[in-house]
Amino acid sequence: MPTSVLVAERNVILLDAMVAQLSMAGYVVHKAQSGLECLGKLRESWPDAAVIDHQLPWGGGDGVAAWLQEEAFSPVAVVMLVDGSLDLEPGDTNRLWLRKPFHGKTLISAVEAAVRSTRRRPAGVGF
């Protein structure tokens, strides 16, 4: 079964580019443009990975990630997208951080690494 990925990004041009890159790499991709839409998509089809814009409107990336951690029936790999100006929290190991702008191959590598790390964790541990 192909790996499924939910991409949640506020910028529609970047969202469509990420969806195209991941689709061409063989992923089944769903998309969202807000935290609320992202939560709805997560409830509809629990993906293997979620690529989430840290600054999503209506919930933010941190809010979505917190919900995932609370509701995790099975682990979801999280790649958090951040703008270049945001300081990353060095102690946060529950997700992979990817700084914008990035190359399409970097996105695919980050998703692959996040999925691999999540599959090594037992269900219910982290996300």
DSSP file (Angstrom, degrees, kcal/mol; ACC not computed):
  #  RESIDUE AA STRUCTURE BP1 BP2  ACC     N-H-->O    O-->H-N    N-H-->O    O-->H-N    TCO  KAPPA ALPHA  PHI   PSI    X-CA   Y-CA   Z-CA
    1    1 A M              0   0    0      0, 0.0     3,-0.1     0, 0.0     0, 0.0   0.000 360.0 360.0 360.0 132.8    0.0    0.0    0.0
    2    2 A P        -     0   0    0      0, 0.0     2,-0.3     0, 0.0    25,-0.1  -0.280 360.0-101.7 -66.0 152.5    1.4    3.4   -0.9
    3    3 A T        -     0   0    0     23,-0.2    25,-2.4    44,-0.1     2,-0.4  -0.559  36.1-142.3 -73.0 134.1    2.4    5.8    1.9
    4    4 A S  E     -a   28   0A   0     -2,-0.3    45,-1.6    23,-0.2    44,-1.4  -0.818  17.1-171.1-103.6 142.2   -0.2    8.6    2.4
    5    5 A V  E     -ab  29  49A   0     23,-2.9    25,-2.5    -2,-0.4     2,-0.5  -0.995  15.0-152.2-133.8 133.6    0.7   12.2    3.2
    6    6 A L  E     -ab  30  50A   0     43,-2.3    45,-3.0    -2,-0.4     2,-0.5  -0.936  14.3-161.5-101.9 125.3   -1.4   15.1    4.3
    7    7 A V  E     -ab  31  51A   0     23,-2.8    25,-2.2    -2,-0.5     2,-0.5  -0.942   7.3-175.0-109.4 121.0    0.1   18.5    3.2
    8    8 A A  E     +ab  32  52A   0     43,-3.3    45,-2.6    -2,-0.5     2,-0.3  -0.953  18.5 151.3-119.7 112.1   -1.2   21.5    5.1
    9    9 A E        -     0   0    0     23,-2.0     6,-0.1    -2,-0.5    -2,-0.0  -1.000  41.6-146.8-145.1 136.2    0.1   24.8    3.8
   10   10 A R  S    S+     0   0    0     -2,-0.3     2,-0.7     1,-0.1    -1,-0.1   0.770  85.1  77.2 -76.0 -26.2   -1.3   28.4    3.8
   11   11 A N     >  -     0   0    0      1,-0.2     4,-2.8     2,-0.0     5,-0.2  -0.774  68.9-158.3 -89.9 111.8    0.3   29.4    0.5
   12   12 A V  H  > S+     0   0    0     -2,-0.7     4,-2.6     1,-0.2     5,-0.2   0.820  90.0  53.5 -63.0 -32.9   -1.6   27.7   -2.3
   13   13 A I  H  > S+     0   0    0      2,-0.2     4,-1.9     1,-0.2    -1,-0.2   0.940 113.8  41.4 -67.3 -46.6    1.3   27.9   -4.8
   14   14 A L  H  > S+     0   0    0      2,-0.2     4,-2.5     1,-0.2     5,-0.2   0.891 113.6  55.0 -66.0 -39.4    3.7   26.2   -2.4
   15   15 A L  H  X S+     0   0    0     -4,-2.8     4,-2.5     1,-0.2    -2,-0.2   0.949 109.7  45.5 -57.5 -51.1    0.9   23.7   -1.4
   16   16 A D  H  X S+     0   0    0     -4,-2.6     4,-2.2     1,-0.2    -1,-0.2   0.867 112.2  52.1 -63.2 -36.4    0.3   22.7   -5.1
   17   17 A A  H  X S+     0   0    0     -4,-1.9     4,-2.4     2,-0.2    -1,-0.2   0.910 111.4  46.4 -66.3 -41.7    4.1   22.4   -5.7
   18   18 A M  H  X S+     0   0    0     -4,-2.5     4,-2.6     2,-0.2     5,-0.3   0.905 111.6  51.5 -67.1 -40.9    4.5   20.1   -2.7
   19   19 A V  H  X S+     0   0    0     -4,-2.5     4,-2.4    -5,-0.2    -2,-0.2   0.921 111.8  47.5 -60.6 -43.7    1.5   18.0   -3.7
   20   20 A A  H  X S+     0   0    0     -4,-2.2     4,-2.5     2,-0.2    -2,-0.2   0.928 112.3  49.0 -63.9 -45.8    2.9   17.6   -7.2
   21   21 A Q  H  X S+     0   0    0     -4,-2.4     4,-1.2     1,-0.2    -2,-0.2   0.936 115.3  43.1 -60.2 -48.1    6.4   16.7   -5.9
   22   22 A L  H  <>S+     0   0    0     -4,-2.6     5,-2.4     2,-0.2    -1,-0.2   0.880 113.1  52.2 -68.7 -37.8    5.1   14.1   -3.5
   23   23 A S  H ><5S+     0   0    0     -4,-2.4     3,-1.7    -5,-0.3    -1,-0.2   0.922 108.3  50.9 -62.7 -44.2    2.6   12.6   -6.0
   24   24 A M  H 3<5S+     0   0    0     -4,-2.5    -1,-0.2     1,-0.3    -2,-0.2   0.778 105.5  57.8 -64.1 -25.7    5.4   12.2   -8.6
   25   25 A A  T 3<5S-     0   0    0     -4,-1.2    -1,-0.3    -5,-0.2    -2,-0.2   0.441 127.1 -99.8 -84.6   0.2    7.4   10.4   -5.9
   26   26 A G  T < 5S+     0   0    0     -3,-1.7    -3,-0.2     1,-0.3     2,-0.2   0.529  76.4 137.1  98.7   6.5    4.6    7.9   -5.5
   27   27 A Y      < -     0   0    0     -5,-2.4     2,-0.6   -25,-0.1    -1,-0.3  -0.553  57.1-124.8 -83.6 150.7    2.8    9.1   -2.4
   28   28 A V  E     -a    4   0A   0    -25,-2.4   -23,-2.9    -2,-0.2     2,-0.4  -0.882  40.8-160.2 -89.1 120.4   -1.0    9.4   -2.0
   29   29 A V  E     -a    5   0A   0     -2,-0.6     2,-0.3   -25,-0.2   -23,-0.2  -0.891  22.2-178.9-118.9 134.1   -1.4   13.1   -1.1
   30   30 A H  E     -a    6   0A   0    -25,-2.5   -23,-2.8    -2,-0.4     2,-0.3  -0.864  18.4-151.5-116.5 156.6   -4.2   15.0    0.5
   31   31 A K  E     +a    7   0A   0     -2,-0.3     2,-0.3   -25,-0.2   -23,-0.2  -0.942  16.6 177.7-136.3 156.1   -4.1   18.7    1.1
   32   32 A A  E     -a    8   0A   0    -25,-2.2   -23,-2.0    -2,-0.3     3,-0.1  -0.977  18.4-158.3-149.2 154.9   -5.4   21.4    3.4
   33   33 A Q  S    S+     0   0    0     -2,-0.3     2,-0.3   -25,-0.2   -25,-0.1   0.374  75.5  35.9-118.4   1.9   -5.0   25.2    3.8
   34   34 A S  S  > S-     0   0    0     22,-0.1     4,-2.5     1,-0.1    24,-0.2  -0.964  81.4-109.0-147.7 164.5   -5.9   25.8    7.4
   35   35 A G  H  > S+     0   0    0     22,-3.6     4,-2.4    -2,-0.3    24,-0.2   0.899 119.1  50.3 -61.1 -41.0   -5.7   24.1   10.8
   36   36 A L  H  > S+     0   0    0     22,-0.6     4,-2.0    21,-0.3    -1,-0.2   0.924 112.3  45.8 -64.7 -44.8   -9.4   23.3   10.8
   37   37 A E  H  > S+     0   0    0      1,-0.2     4,-2.4     2,-0.2    -1,-0.2   0.888 111.3  54.3 -64.1 -38.4   -9.3   21.8    7.4
   38   38 A C  H  X S+     0   0    0     -4,-2.5     4,-2.5     2,-0.2    -2,-0.2   0.925 107.8  48.7 -61.4 -46.2   -6.2   19.8    8.3
   39   39 A L  H  X S+     0   0    0     -4,-2.4     4,-2.1     1,-0.2    -1,-0.2   0.897 110.6  51.8 -61.7 -40.1   -8.0   18.3   11.4
   40   40 A G  H  X S+     0   0    0     -4,-2.0     4,-1.8     2,-0.2    -2,-0.2   0.917 111.0  46.9 -61.6 -43.7  -10.9   17.4    9.2
   41   41 A K  H  X S+     0   0    0     -4,-2.4     4,-2.5     1,-0.2    -2,-0.2   0.878 109.7  53.9 -66.6 -37.8   -8.7   15.6    6.7
   42   42 A L  H  < S+     0   0    0     -4,-2.5    -1,-0.2     1,-0.2    -2,-0.2   0.896 109.6  48.0 -62.9 -39.0   -6.9   13.8    9.5
   43   43 A R  H  < S+     0   0    0     -4,-2.1     3,-0.3    -5,-0.2    -1,-0.2   0.857 111.9  50.9 -68.6 -34.7  -10.2   12.6   10.8
   44   44 A E  H  < S+     0   0    0     -4,-1.8     2,-0.4     1,-0.3    -2,-0.2   0.946 130.4   5.5 -67.9 -50.0  -11.3   11.4    7.3
   45   45 A S  S  < S-     0   0    0     -4,-2.5    -1,-0.3    -5,-0.1    -2,-0.1  -0.873  73.1-138.1-144.0 104.4   -8.2    9.4    6.4
   46   46 A W        -     0   0    0     -2,-0.4   -42,-0.1    -3,-0.3    -4,-0.1  -0.478  31.0-152.0 -65.7 108.6   -5.4    8.9    9.0
   47   47 A P        -     0   0    0      0, 0.0   -42,-0.2     0, 0.0     3,-0.1  -0.274  22.1-125.3 -81.5 168.0   -2.2    9.4    6.9
   48   48 A D  S    S+     0   0    0    -44,-1.4    29,-2.6     1,-0.2     2,-0.3   0.786  95.2  15.0 -75.7 -29.9    1.2    7.9    7.4
   49   49 A A  E     -bc   5  77A   0    -45,-1.6   -43,-2.3    27,-0.2     2,-0.4  -0.979  61.8-155.1-145.3 153.9    2.7   11.4    7.5
   50   50 A A  E     -bc   6  78A   0     27,-3.1    29,-2.7    -2,-0.3     2,-0.7  -0.994   4.0-160.1-132.7 127.2    1.7   15.1    7.7
   51   51 A V  E     -bc   7  79A   0    -45,-3.0   -43,-3.3    -2,-0.4     2,-0.5  -0.936  26.3-172.9-104.0 112.6    3.6   18.0    6.4
   52   52 A I  E     -bc   8  80A   0     27,-2.5    29,-3.3    -2,-0.7     2,-0.4  -0.926  26.7-130.5-122.8 127.7    2.3   21.0    8.3
   53   53 A D  E >   - c   0  81A   0    -45,-2.6     3,-1.5    -2,-0.5     8,-0.3  -0.607  19.3-140.9 -69.0 124.1    3.0   24.7    7.9
   54   54 A H  T 3  S+     0   0    0     27,-3.1     7,-1.7    -2,-0.4     8,-0.6   0.820  99.8  48.9 -56.8 -32.8    3.9   26.0   11.4
   55   55 A Q  T 3  S+     0   0    0     26,-0.3    -1,-0.3     5,-0.2     5,-0.1  -0.102  76.8 154.5-104.3  35.3    1.8   29.2   10.7
   56   56 A L    <>  -     0   0    0     -3,-1.5     4,-0.8   -48,-0.1     3,-0.3  -0.344  45.6-117.7 -57.8 138.9   -1.4   27.6    9.4
   57   57 A P  T  4 S+     0   0    0      0, 0.0   -22,-3.6     0, 0.0   -21,-0.3  -0.436  90.6  28.2 -72.4 158.0   -4.4   29.9    9.9
   58   58 A W  T  4 S+     0   0    0    -24,-0.2   -22,-0.6     1,-0.2   -21,-0.1   0.947 140.4   3.4  58.3  57.6   -7.2   28.6   12.2
   59   59 A G  T  > S-     0   0    0     -3,-0.3     4,-0.7   -24,-0.2    -1,-0.2  -0.008  94.6-132.0 133.4 -31.3   -5.3   26.4   14.5
   60   60 A G  H  X  -     0   0    0     -4,-0.8     4,-2.0     3,-0.2    -5,-0.2   0.341  32.3 -82.9  66.3 156.7   -1.6   26.6   13.6
   61   61 A G  H  > S+     0   0    0     -7,-1.7     4,-2.6    -8,-0.3     5,-0.2   0.866 128.9  54.0 -62.6 -38.5    0.8   23.8   13.0
   62   62 A D  H  > S+     0   0    0     -8,-0.6     4,-2.4     2,-0.2    -1,-0.2   0.885 107.3  51.5 -64.9 -37.6    1.5   23.5   16.8
   63   63 A G  H  X S+     0   0    0     -4,-0.7     4,-2.1     2,-0.2    -2,-0.2   0.914 111.7  46.3 -64.4 -43.0   -2.2   23.1   17.5
   64   64 A V  H  X S+     0   0    0     -4,-2.0     4,-2.5     2,-0.2    -2,-0.2   0.929 113.1  49.8 -64.1 -45.2   -2.5   20.4   14.8
   65   65 A A  H  X S+     0   0    0     -4,-2.6     4,-2.1     1,-0.2    -2,-0.2   0.883 110.0  51.0 -62.4 -39.0    0.6   18.6   16.1
   66   66 A A  H  X S+     0   0    0     -4,-2.4     4,-1.9     2,-0.2    -1,-0.2   0.913 110.0  49.6 -64.6 -42.2   -0.7   18.7   19.7
   67   67 A W  H  X S+     0   0    0     -4,-2.1     4,-2.6     1,-0.2    -2,-0.2   0.915 109.4  52.4 -61.5 -43.1   -4.0   17.2   18.6
   68   68 A L  H  X S+     0   0    0     -4,-2.5     4,-0.9     1,-0.2    -1,-0.2   0.909 108.2  50.6 -58.8 -42.7   -2.2   14.5   16.8
   69   69 A Q  H  < S+     0   0    0     -4,-2.1     3,-0.3     1,-0.2    -1,-0.2   0.887 114.7  43.4 -64.8 -38.2   -0.2   13.6   19.9
   70   70 A E  H  < S+     0   0    0     -4,-1.9    -2,-0.2     1,-0.2    -1,-0.2   0.855 122.2  37.2 -73.7 -36.0   -3.4   13.4   22.0
   71   71 A E  H  < S+     0   0    0     -4,-2.6     2,-0.7    -5,-0.2    -1,-0.2   0.339  77.5 141.4 -99.8   5.7   -5.4   11.5   19.5
   72   72 A A     <  +     0   0    0     -4,-0.9    -4,-0.1    -3,-0.3    -3,-0.0  -0.314  14.2 165.3 -64.1 100.3   -2.8    9.2   18.1
   73   73 A F  S    S+     0   0    0     -2,-0.7    -1,-0.2     1,-0.4    -5,-0.0   0.847  85.3   4.2 -75.4 -37.7   -4.4    5.8   17.5
   74   74 A S  S    S-     0   0    0     -3,-0.1    -1,-0.4    49,-0.1    49,-0.1  -0.971 103.3 -85.3-140.3 152.1   -1.3    5.0   15.4
   75   75 A P        -     0   0    0      0, 0.0     2,-0.5     0, 0.0    52,-0.1  -0.268  34.6-159.6 -65.2 141.7    1.7    7.2   14.9
   76   76 A V        -     0   0    0     51,-0.2     2,-0.3    50,-0.1   -27,-0.2  -0.989  20.4-127.1-118.2 124.9    1.7    9.9   12.2
   77   77 A A  E     -c   49   0A   0    -29,-2.6   -27,-3.1    -2,-0.5     2,-0.5  -0.544  26.9-153.8 -70.5 132.1    5.1   11.2   11.1
   78   78 A V  E     -c   50   0A   0     16,-0.3    18,-2.5    -2,-0.3     2,-0.5  -0.945  18.1-175.9-117.1 126.8    5.1   15.0   11.3
   79   79 A V  E     -cd  51  96A   0    -29,-2.7   -27,-2.5    -2,-0.5     2,-0.5  -0.980  18.7-154.3-113.7 114.0    7.3   17.3    9.2
   80   80 A M  E     -cd  52  97A   0     16,-3.2    18,-2.8    -2,-0.5     2,-0.4  -0.800   3.7-147.5 -95.2 124.2    6.8   20.9   10.4
   81   81 A L  E     -cd  53  98A   0    -29,-3.3   -27,-3.1    -2,-0.5     2,-0.4  -0.760  20.8-178.2 -90.0 130.7    7.5   23.7    7.8
   82   82 A V  E     - d   0  99A   0     16,-2.2    18,-3.4    -2,-0.4     2,-0.1  -0.959  27.9-113.8-130.2 149.5    8.8   26.9    9.2
   83   83 A D    >   -     0   0    0     -2,-0.4     3,-1.7    16,-0.2    16,-0.0  -0.425  38.7-106.1 -73.5 155.9    9.7   30.2    7.7
   84   84 A G  T 3  S+     0   0    0     16,-0.3    -1,-0.1     1,-0.3    15,-0.1   0.712 115.5  58.1 -57.2 -24.2   13.4   31.2    7.8
   85   85 A S  T 3  S+     0   0    0      2,-0.1     2,-0.3     0, 0.0    -1,-0.3   0.627  83.1  98.3 -85.6 -12.9   12.9   33.8   10.5
   86   86 A L  S <  S-     0   0    0     -3,-1.7     2,-0.4     1,-0.1    -4,-0.1  -0.586  71.4-130.9 -82.3 133.0   11.5   31.4   13.1
   87   87 A D        -     0   0    0     -2,-0.3     2,-0.2     1,-0.0    -2,-0.1  -0.666  23.5-132.0 -79.2 133.1   13.8   30.0   15.8
   88   88 A L        -     0   0    0     -2,-0.4     3,-0.1     1,-0.0    -1,-0.0  -0.588  14.9-119.0 -84.8 147.7   13.4   26.2   16.2
   89   89 A E    >   -     0   0    0     -2,-0.2     3,-1.7     1,-0.2    -1,-0.0  -0.783  21.3-155.7 -86.7 111.1   13.0   24.7   19.6
   90   90 A P  T 3  S+     0   0    0      0, 0.0    -1,-0.2     0, 0.0    -2,-0.0   0.750  87.6  57.6 -63.4 -24.6   16.1   22.4   19.9
   91   91 A G  T 3  S+     0   0    0     -3,-0.1     2,-1.0     1,-0.0    -2,-0.0   0.556  78.4 102.7 -83.0  -6.8   14.4   20.1   22.5
   92   92 A D    <   +     0   0    0     -3,-1.7     3,-0.2     1,-0.2    -3,-0.0  -0.663  33.3 156.0 -83.9 103.4   11.5   19.2   20.2
   93   93 A T        +     0   0    0     -2,-1.0    -1,-0.2     1,-0.1    -2,-0.0   0.352  51.0  88.2-107.1   3.6   12.3   15.7   18.9
   94   94 A N  S    S+     0   0    0     32,-0.1   -16,-0.3    33,-0.1     2,-0.3   0.532  95.9  29.1 -80.5  -4.8    8.7   14.6   18.2
   95   95 A R  S    S-     0   0    0     -3,-0.2     2,-0.4   -18,-0.1   -16,-0.2  -0.984  78.0-114.8-149.7 158.6    8.8   16.1   14.7
   96   96 A L  E     -d   79   0A   0    -18,-2.5   -16,-3.2    -2,-0.3     2,-0.4  -0.788  30.4-142.8 -91.7 138.8   11.2   16.9   11.9
   97   97 A W  E     -d   80   0A   0     -2,-0.4     2,-0.5   -18,-0.2   -16,-0.2  -0.877  14.7-172.1-105.8 135.2   11.6   20.6   11.1
   98   98 A L  E     -d   81   0A   0    -18,-2.8   -16,-2.2    -2,-0.4     2,-0.4  -0.979  15.4-143.3-129.4 118.2   12.0   21.8    7.5
   99   99 A R  E     -d   82   0A   0     -2,-0.5   -16,-0.2   -18,-0.2   -15,-0.1  -0.654  32.4 -92.7 -86.6 132.0   12.9   25.4    6.9
  100  100 A K  S    S+     0   0    0    -18,-3.4   -16,-0.3    -2,-0.4     2,-0.1  -0.577 100.0  47.1 -79.6 147.4   11.4   27.3    3.9
  101  101 A P  S    S+     0   0    0      0, 0.0     2,-0.3     0, 0.0    -2,-0.1   0.678  78.7 156.2 -78.4 158.7   12.4   27.6    1.1
  102  102 A F        -     0   0    0     -2,-0.1     2,-0.2    -4,-0.1    -2,-0.1  -0.945  42.2-104.0-143.6 162.2   13.5   24.1    0.4
  103  103 A H    >>  -     0   0    0     -2,-0.3     4,-1.7     1,-0.1     3,-0.6  -0.579  32.8-116.5 -86.0 151.1   14.1   21.9   -2.7
  104  104 A G  H 3> S+     0   0    0      1,-0.3     4,-2.1     2,-0.2     5,-0.2   0.854 116.4  55.0 -56.0 -38.2   11.5   19.2   -3.7
  105  105 A K  H 3> S+     0   0    0      1,-0.2     4,-2.4     2,-0.2    -1,-0.3   0.846 104.4  54.6 -65.5 -32.9   14.1   16.5   -3.0
  106  106 A T  H <> S+     0   0    0     -3,-0.6     4,-2.3     2,-0.2    -1,-0.2   0.893 107.0  50.9 -66.8 -39.6   14.6   17.8    0.5
  107  107 A L  H  X S+     0   0    0     -4,-1.7     4,-2.5     2,-0.2    -2,-0.2   0.941 111.2  47.4 -61.0 -48.3   10.9   17.6    1.1
  108  108 A I  H  X S+     0   0    0     -4,-2.1     4,-2.6     1,-0.2    -2,-0.2   0.910 112.2  49.9 -62.4 -42.9   10.7   14.0   -0.1
  109  109 A S  H  X S+     0   0    0     -4,-2.4     4,-2.5     2,-0.2    -1,-0.2   0.896 110.6  50.3 -61.6 -40.9   13.8   13.1    2.0
  110  110 A A  H  X S+     0   0    0     -4,-2.3     4,-2.5     2,-0.2    -2,-0.2   0.914 111.4  47.5 -65.0 -43.0   12.2   14.7    5.1
  111  111 A V  H  X S+     0   0    0     -4,-2.5     4,-2.6     2,-0.2     5,-0.2   0.931 112.6  49.5 -63.6 -45.1    9.0   12.8    4.6
  112  112 A E  H  X S+     0   0    0     -4,-2.6     4,-2.4     1,-0.2    -2,-0.2   0.920 112.8  47.1 -59.7 -44.4   10.8    9.5    4.1
  113  113 A A  H  X S+     0   0    0     -4,-2.5     4,-2.3     2,-0.2    -1,-0.2   0.903 112.6  49.3 -64.8 -41.8   12.9   10.1    7.3
  114  114 A A  H  X S+     0   0    0     -4,-2.5     4,-2.0     2,-0.2    -2,-0.2   0.914 112.0  48.0 -64.8 -42.7    9.9   11.0    9.4
  115  115 A V  H  X S+     0   0    0     -4,-2.6     4,-2.3     2,-0.2    -2,-0.2   0.922 111.8  50.3 -65.0 -43.5    8.0    7.9    8.2
  116  116 A R  H  X S+     0   0    0     -4,-2.4     4,-0.9    -5,-0.2    -2,-0.2   0.923 111.6  47.8 -59.6 -44.7   10.9    5.6    8.9
  117  117 A S  H  < S+     0   0    0     -4,-2.3     4,-0.5     1,-0.2     3,-0.3   0.865 112.4  49.3 -67.9 -34.5   11.4    7.1   12.4
  118  118 A T  H >< S+     0   0    0     -4,-2.0     3,-1.1     1,-0.2    -1,-0.2   0.876 105.7  56.1 -71.7 -37.4    7.6    6.7   13.2
  119  119 A R  H 3< S+     0   0    0     -4,-2.3    -1,-0.2     1,-0.3    -2,-0.2   0.721 103.0  57.1 -68.3 -19.2    7.5    3.1   12.0
  120  120 A R  T 3< S+     0   0    0     -4,-0.9    -1,-0.3    -3,-0.3    -2,-0.2   0.672  95.3  80.9 -82.5 -17.3   10.3    2.3   14.5
  121  121 A R  S <  S-     0   0    0     -3,-1.1     3,-0.1    -4,-0.5     2,-0.1  -0.640  88.1-111.7 -88.6 145.3    8.2    3.6   17.4
  122  122 A P    >   -     0   0    0      0, 0.0     3,-1.7     0, 0.0    -1,-0.1  -0.409  49.2 -83.4 -67.4 152.6    5.5    1.5   19.1
  123  123 A A  T 3  S+     0   0    0      1,-0.2   -49,-0.1    -4,-0.1     3,-0.1  -0.274 116.6  25.5 -56.1 139.7    1.9    2.7   18.5
  124  124 A G  T 3  S+     0   0    0      1,-0.2     2,-0.7     2,-0.2    -1,-0.2   0.400  92.4 113.6  86.5  -2.4    0.9    5.5   21.0
  125  125 A V  S <  S-     0   0    0     -3,-1.7    -1,-0.2    -7,-0.1    -4,-0.1  -0.903  89.4 -46.9-106.1 114.3    4.5    6.7   21.6
  126  126 A G              0   0    0     -2,-0.7    -2,-0.2     1,-0.2   -50,-0.1  -0.214 360.0 360.0  61.5-157.2    5.0   10.2   20.3
  127  127 A F              0   0    0    -33,-0.3   -51,-0.2   -52,-0.1    -1,-0.2   0.255 360.0 360.0-151.4 360.0    3.8   10.9   16.8
